């Protein structure tokens, strides 16, 4: 705007934005004017009367030449000029001059409005016309009663004709007459909130299925704002919306494909891949989903031709409601494809049934087909073959329930794409299973699985067989999961070679696992193991091949690590000490004094305690790894091993990589005896995964313990486990108060399972028994055994700890006989 002109706010509420009207006589003198002329000129009305219009404006205008009789014209004249304001600054105005009949004193009617307000008004009118005339963006106006009063789109967009829309109500249509009930209720709720609060609605994506075609999915993106009259009274809501159904479907499909790509193929287990597939599809694509695989695939074999009657096993199911329908095949059951289904699946075609009710009437399904294809609550179905490398591996079944939009041909390509990815994952898993079974036949009785990842550590074992069959001996290692997320690392060696040494190795490994289940400290476990070896040496004749010479002289190192506290305790029976690499990268041998070999007796086993930070790496090895060194060079080999471990850990590889690199660094040729190396990278539980409390022996603390447990489970998002956990805690704390006394400790650990521990100073271990009907008590541990997946107890330096483990998720069903 020109800086010499008067500034006018274009806001219609501005005091200088209103229009003013002037009535002039034949000489251009003001006869009358409206009160708004004060805002425009700064002069009150009585001062304007009798003044010439030429004095009020700058420049000529029609009011300068109206004294002739023939000057009247029917059409108005538009003029842009400047009005002299009283404060001295001109005001730009748009004026419309209308000529009046010459038979009266009044000859001109001049209506003037500030140009800024006029432009804004014109823009407003143009915007409103554009919104109500274009067809790409929807505009809807509802009144305060949520009746649709105006809309710019064709009535067909709403599923109504113009006559139907007009006949709904004298004032307009309700959303319940346009949209399906649940969608109409959602829209009404949001618009009502806008009416009540005045808070605008921004880019709300919602379902808007037409009542006339409820099976067709439609998604809109809406923005709305409240409408008010000049007095501030609420008169309705204006909503601007666009149809984003295609974009919504495309985004959903892309997200589903991305999820499938990330979840499928991450494991080489056939069942896990099937479960990942159903978990990916439910609830995003289907309400029910199952995977049925050919029996040969589950056994790692090549599947034969797919035909009618081919046996399949249902290995994975998923339901949006949580429970799989009872009227169809359950997980683990064997089913057989029928003629109609098998022909389509054999050719790699999907079977689409958008209306199961009509299909039931057409097929008149027998009970077998009913269990195969027709869950009671399902309304549509989509069956897709799992086809890979020219073979049908199985079938993917999907169903939708209730009011959900039925499956359509648009869903078939997406389902086939995901099924194709899943089929390749299943085929890879099948091939791996085939190879693994061949290897397991040879190795299963010798060593545990090479790698393991648990909450406490990530481990990998490396076994290097001897260069000749005669060198096969009894080197072994083990990783044993203990209670409360703890883990035991075991490594040992049996004297001698051949099958006798291998059999003795298996017996010692089994004995260690049995003793580990008692949760004994390392030095006590080795003492019990030493006693066992001594008994075996006296009871078995040497001619058996394993004999006393195979048992006596065996070595073993037992180490227990607790990821909650970072405490690590180990003891050795004649076995080399492990190598430790700290998280900071410092590598050293653990300062542990080995006791005598097993079967020698007479000397105690002295433990050593360490504190390990997360990421510390322990390497346990058998003596054969260094035994091939020349005389006097064993210390050099140990340094070589430490250097190899230090470099491998610094490289940041997995425990398996570290083990292979260390062995390659030390061994330059095949060893004369077999070698075992166990590498464990310890971990710590996440912060907040453990909580502990201490109580006195007052019965009132039982209620407090329950409340604390319930609050903690809520914080962890495990509210569904509160009932069973409260029962367990109540029983254990009550027993501790009744039979042990203070102090009483309670600890919860959230891991892959929910672990509950109650500690007390008593050394008396609990025993499970079945109470008689007349007994008043004795059912506590039996109840705990029913509620918990596992339970047990262990001695501690200050008493004992009773622990339970519960699977995360839904609580177990409690047998009626418990009560």
Secondary structure, DSSP 8 states (H G I E B T S, - for coil): --TTB------TTSTT-S-EEEEEETTSBEEEE-TTHHHHHSS-HHHHTT-BHHHHEES--GGGS--SGGG--SS-EEEEEEEE-TTS-EEEEEEEEEE--TTSSEEEEEEEEEHHHHHHHHHHHHHHHHHHH-SSSEEEEEETT--EEEESS-GGGGT--HHHHHHS-SS-B-GGGTB-HHHHHHHHHHHHHHHHH---EEEEEEE--BGGGTTS--EEEEEEEEEE-TT--EEEEEEEEEE-HHHHHHHHHHHHHHHHHHHTTS-S-HHHHHHHHHHHHBTTTBSEEEEEEEHHHHTT-------TT-EEEEEEEEETTSS--TTS--TT-EEE--HHHHHHHHTT--EEES-HHHHHHHHT--HHHHHHH--TTEEEEEEEEEEETTEEEEEEEEEEETTS----HHHHHHHHHHHHHHHHHHHHHHHHHHHHHHHHHHHTTT---SEEE-SSEEEEEEEE--SSGGG----EEEEEE-GGG-EEEEEEE-SS-HHHHHHHHHHHHHHHHHHHTTT--HHHHHHHHHHHHHHHHHHS-GGGSSHHHHHTT-EEEEEEE-TTT-EEEEEEES----EEE-TTS-EEE-----B--TTT-SS----EEEE--TT-EEEEE-THHHHTS-TT-HHHHHHHHHHHHHHHHHTT--HHHHHHHHHHHH-SS--SS-EEEEEEEE----TTSEEEEEE-S-TTHHHHHHHHHHHHHHHHT-GGGHHHHHHHHHHHHHHHHHHT-S-EEEEEEESSEEEEEEEES-----------TT-SS--HHHHHHHH-SEEEEEEETTEEEEEEEEESSS-----GGG-
